[in-house]
Amino acid sequence: MSNYDYSDTNDVTQEVQSHADSDEMIRAINSRFWYFWFLMVIGLPLCLVIIGLPLLVISWTSSCYLHYSLWKVVPPHIARTTPGKALGFCFIPFFNWFYWYFVSLVGLSKDINETLHQRGIDLQVSVGLPLTYCILLLLNAVIGLAIDVPLAILEALAIETGAVGTLLSSLSTKGGYAISAIALIVLVFAYKSAKDGAIALLERRE
């Protein structure tokens, strides 16, 4: 009767499968990040024509998959939320701007950094970039609520705002576009930093 220890084979098989899963996840994260930023860069200038819209939709969808995938890299005992909640709660109006983006984006960077530290990996991802993005989104929302909502109420009441109203509306619109453009650039670099940290973890997955 053979005394061969099959547990060694099982351990090797599990290790090979773990490496294969990590490699597959690395490829997925890299491709989703690429689709996110590349299609956004191409799609934004093409918004004036129809073809730009589907490109932006694909870019936005890729960013959602990317965000979910990055949270999956964080171990459950470190992650402050689940991947599903991290992404899903971002779609709750007002709650996302004023609170959840800070948890889901800034918290992601902090939790990746904590995992990197525990694994002894000499790398830290940026916390300032996602924080800047969240602040810009919040600023955009506050400007919109402070200007657009009162103007809409006055218009509904048939109260003439004149040149002042036109000026404020123009400033709100142009300011909103400018802040949004800056925020998107910041978001690309924020995801780039988080992606690099997540890949470092996957390459050293225990």
C-alpha positions as CSV (number, residue, x, y, z in Angstrom):
1,M,0.0,0.0,0.0
2,S,1.4,3.4,-1.0
3,N,2.3,5.9,1.8
4,Y,2.4,8.8,-0.6
5,D,1.2,12.0,1.1
6,Y,-1.5,13.5,-1.2
7,S,-1.7,16.6,1.0
8,D,1.5,17.9,-0.6
9,T,0.0,17.6,-4.0
10,N,-3.2,19.4,-2.8
11,D,-1.1,22.2,-1.4
12,V,0.8,22.6,-4.6
13,T,-2.4,22.5,-6.6
14,Q,-4.0,25.2,-4.4
15,E,-0.8,27.3,-4.7
16,V,-0.9,27.1,-8.5
17,Q,-4.6,27.9,-8.5
18,S,-4.0,30.9,-6.2
19,H,-1.3,32.3,-8.5
20,A,-3.5,31.7,-11.5
21,D,-6.4,33.6,-9.8
22,S,-4.0,36.4,-8.9
23,D,-2.7,36.7,-12.4
24,E,-6.2,36.8,-13.8
25,M,-7.2,39.5,-11.4
26,I,-4.1,41.5,-12.2
27,R,-5.0,41.4,-15.9
28,A,-8.6,42.3,-15.2
29,I,-7.6,45.3,-13.1
30,N,-5.1,46.5,-15.7
31,S,-7.6,46.2,-18.5
32,R,-10.4,47.9,-16.6
33,F,-8.2,50.8,-15.7
34,W,-7.0,51.2,-19.3
35,Y,-10.6,51.1,-20.6
36,F,-11.6,53.6,-18.0
37,W,-9.1,56.4,-18.7
38,F,-8.5,55.8,-22.4
39,L,-12.2,55.8,-23.4
40,M,-12.8,58.8,-21.1
41,V,-10.1,60.8,-22.8
42,I,-11.4,59.8,-26.2
43,G,-15.1,60.2,-25.3
44,L,-15.1,63.6,-23.7
45,P,-14.0,65.6,-26.8
46,L,-16.5,63.6,-28.8
47,C,-19.4,64.5,-26.6
48,L,-20.6,66.9,-29.2
49,V,-21.2,64.0,-31.5
50,I,-23.2,60.9,-30.8
51,I,-20.2,58.5,-30.7
52,G,-18.7,60.1,-27.6
53,L,-21.6,59.1,-25.4
54,P,-21.3,55.3,-25.7
55,L,-17.5,55.6,-25.1
56,L,-18.1,57.5,-21.9
57,V,-20.7,54.9,-20.8
58,I,-18.2,52.1,-21.4
59,S,-15.5,54.2,-19.5
60,W,-17.9,54.7,-16.6
61,T,-18.8,51.0,-16.5
62,S,-15.2,50.0,-16.5
63,S,-14.5,52.3,-13.6
64,C,-17.3,50.6,-11.7
65,Y,-15.8,47.2,-12.3
66,L,-12.4,48.5,-11.5
67,H,-13.6,50.0,-8.2
68,Y,-15.2,46.7,-7.2
69,S,-12.1,44.7,-8.2
70,L,-9.8,46.9,-6.1
71,W,-12.0,46.4,-3.0
72,K,-11.9,42.7,-3.6
73,V,-8.1,42.8,-3.1
74,V,-8.4,44.1,0.4
75,P,-8.7,41.3,3.0
76,P,-12.1,41.2,4.7
77,H,-10.5,41.6,8.2
78,I,-9.0,45.0,7.0
79,A,-11.7,46.3,4.6
80,R,-14.0,48.8,6.2
81,T,-16.8,47.7,3.9
82,T,-17.6,45.0,1.3
83,P,-16.9,45.5,-2.4
84,G,-20.7,45.4,-3.1
85,K,-21.5,48.2,-0.6
86,A,-18.4,50.2,-1.6
87,L,-19.7,50.4,-5.2
88,G,-23.5,50.2,-4.6
89,F,-23.7,53.0,-2.1
90,C,-22.0,55.4,-4.5
91,F,-25.3,55.5,-6.4
92,I,-27.3,57.0,-3.5
93,P,-27.9,60.7,-4.3
94,F,-26.5,63.3,-1.8
95,F,-25.4,60.5,0.6
96,N,-22.6,59.7,-1.9
97,W,-21.3,63.3,-2.3
98,F,-21.5,64.2,1.3
99,Y,-20.3,61.0,2.9
100,W,-19.9,57.7,1.0
101,Y,-17.3,58.8,-1.6
102,F,-15.0,59.6,1.3
103,V,-15.5,56.0,2.7
104,S,-15.4,54.2,-0.6
105,L,-12.5,56.1,-2.3
106,V,-10.4,57.5,0.5
107,G,-11.1,54.4,2.6
108,L,-9.9,52.2,-0.3
109,S,-6.5,53.8,-0.4
110,K,-6.2,53.7,3.4
111,D,-7.1,50.0,3.5
112,I,-4.8,49.1,0.7
113,N,-2.0,50.9,2.6
114,E,-2.8,49.0,5.7
115,T,-2.7,45.7,3.9
116,L,0.6,46.7,2.2
117,H,2.1,47.5,5.6
118,Q,0.9,44.2,7.1
119,R,2.4,42.3,4.2
120,G,5.7,44.1,4.6
121,I,5.5,45.7,1.1
122,D,7.4,48.9,0.8
123,L,4.8,50.8,-1.1
124,Q,2.1,53.3,-0.2
125,V,-0.8,54.5,-2.4
126,S,-2.0,58.1,-2.5
127,V,-4.6,59.1,0.0
128,G,-4.5,62.8,-1.0
129,L,-5.6,62.2,-4.6
130,P,-8.9,60.4,-3.8
131,L,-9.5,63.0,-1.0
132,T,-9.0,65.8,-3.5
133,Y,-11.5,64.1,-5.9
134,C,-14.1,63.8,-3.1
135,I,-13.7,67.4,-2.1
136,L,-14.0,68.6,-5.7
137,L,-17.2,66.6,-6.1
138,L,-18.6,68.0,-2.9
139,L,-17.6,71.5,-4.0
140,N,-19.4,71.0,-7.3
141,A,-22.5,69.8,-5.5
142,V,-22.5,72.7,-3.0
143,I,-22.1,75.3,-5.8
144,G,-25.0,73.7,-7.7
145,L,-27.2,73.6,-4.7
146,A,-26.3,77.1,-3.7
147,I,-26.9,78.7,-7.1
148,D,-29.0,76.5,-9.4
149,V,-31.7,75.5,-6.8
150,P,-32.5,79.1,-5.7
151,L,-32.6,80.2,-9.3
152,A,-34.9,77.4,-10.2
153,I,-37.2,78.3,-7.3
154,L,-37.3,81.9,-8.4
155,E,-38.0,80.9,-11.9
156,A,-40.9,78.7,-10.8
157,L,-42.3,81.6,-8.9
158,A,-42.0,83.7,-12.0
159,I,-39.6,86.1,-10.2
160,E,-37.3,87.8,-12.7
161,T,-33.6,87.5,-11.8
162,G,-32.4,89.6,-14.7
163,A,-28.7,89.9,-15.6
164,V,-27.6,88.8,-12.2
165,G,-29.4,85.5,-12.5
166,T,-28.0,84.9,-16.0
167,L,-24.5,85.7,-14.7
168,L,-24.8,83.3,-11.7
169,S,-26.2,80.6,-13.9
170,S,-23.4,80.9,-16.4
171,L,-20.8,80.9,-13.6
172,S,-22.4,77.8,-12.1
173,T,-22.4,76.0,-15.4
174,K,-18.8,76.9,-16.5
175,G,-17.5,76.4,-13.0
176,G,-19.1,73.0,-12.8
177,Y,-17.6,71.9,-16.0
178,A,-14.1,73.1,-14.9
179,I,-14.3,71.4,-11.5
180,S,-15.6,68.2,-13.1
181,A,-12.8,68.2,-15.6
182,I,-10.2,68.6,-12.9
183,A,-11.9,66.0,-10.7
184,L,-11.8,63.4,-13.6
185,I,-8.0,64.0,-14.0
186,V,-7.5,63.6,-10.3
187,L,-9.6,60.4,-10.3
188,V,-7.5,58.8,-13.1
189,F,-4.3,59.3,-11.0
190,A,-6.1,58.2,-7.8
191,Y,-7.1,54.9,-9.5
192,K,-3.6,54.6,-11.0
193,S,-2.1,54.7,-7.5
194,A,-4.7,52.3,-6.0
195,K,-4.2,50.0,-8.9
196,D,-0.5,49.8,-8.4
197,G,-0.9,49.0,-4.7
198,A,-3.5,46.3,-5.4
199,I,-1.3,44.7,-8.0
200,A,1.6,44.7,-5.6
201,L,-0.6,42.9,-3.1
202,L,-1.7,40.3,-5.7
203,E,1.8,39.7,-6.7
204,R,2.6,38.9,-3.1
205,R,-0.7,37.3,-2.2
206,E,-0.4,35.0,0.8
